[in-house]
Amino acid sequence: MIPVQKLTFKQQQLLVREAAIINAVHGLLARKGYDLMTMDEVAAEVGIAKASLYKHFASKESLAAAAMIHLIENTLAHVRALPPDMPAIDQLRGILRWALEIRLQGGLPMLPSDNKFLRESLLENPQYISRVMDLNELLAGLIEAARAAGELHQHLPVEVILLTIYARSCDPSVDYLKMMDVHDDEQIVEFMLATCFGGLSGMPQSV
């Protein structure tokens, strides 16, 4: 058996600080978006000098990428922790519910913003792409199982259903409904689930 090398105290400190940085970036991205977030704000949020921040992340792009990778890894962990005997459609609903609840609590949606520069930066990041492909594979398997059980439209391609679920997690309607302050978070989540999985007409549609 290969012995596990223990981290030094300094290495542990660096990991703790890096986690704090990523958490700060999550909050700033959710509140302000990528364009308005600055390295100075991240450093101030964590309580470190900007020079120390650059020791961990060389640019704002690398910071945002780390935050998105962390988000996808959390999503993967959540999906893999779902009971395997739970019906696929219930797992898909549960995944979207979880993503929406996190977003309403101030977290990030599962998809990055429409900022072109950030999107291109993420598409060039092999670690991000690898995590996204893993998540896509897991969700596609659930979608195929739900279709086989007659719970999803048989004629819609898997990728259409997959992207619809992703899109609902970052639907701007969530933000507007939250701002209107007419419905509570639980109701907003139920509305998003209903429009995603039930549609608007309430009647079966043919393609």
C-alpha positions, 0 to 999 in steps of 0.5 A: 500500500502506498502511504498517503502523504500528509499535507503540511500546515502551510499547505493546509492553510493555502487550501483553506484560503483557496476555498475562502477565495472561491466562496467569495467569488461565488457570492460576487458572481451571483450578486454582481456578475462577471463583468462587474467583479474585480480582483480588488473586491475578491481580495477585500471579501476574503481579507487578503492583499491583492498580491496574495490573491494573485499567488492563488489565481493569475487572473479574473478568468482563472478565478471564475473558472475555479468557481464554475468548476467547484459548482459543477463538482458540487452538482456532480456530488449531489447527482451521484448521491441520489438514491439509485432506486429513485425514479429517473424523473424524480431524480431530474426534478430533484436536481433542478429543485436543488439547483434552483434553491441554491440560486435563490439563496444567492448561489450561481446557476449551473450554466455560466453567464452569457459573457462571451469572454468568460464563456470562451475562457471556460471552453478552453479549460480542460478541467471545466470541460471534463466536469461538464461532460461527466455531468452531461453523461449522468443527466443524459442517462436519467433523461433516457431512463425517464423517456423509456418510462414514458415520463418525458416526451419521446420525440424530443432529443436528449440534448434538447431536454438536457439544455432545457433543464440547464436553462431553467436553472438560470432562467431570469424569471427566477430573479424577476419573481424574487424581486416582485416579492409576491411569491416565496422561494418555495413557490418560485421553485415549484413554478419553475419545475412546473414550466420545465416538466409540465409545460404551459398548456397543461396538455400533452403536445405532439411534435 
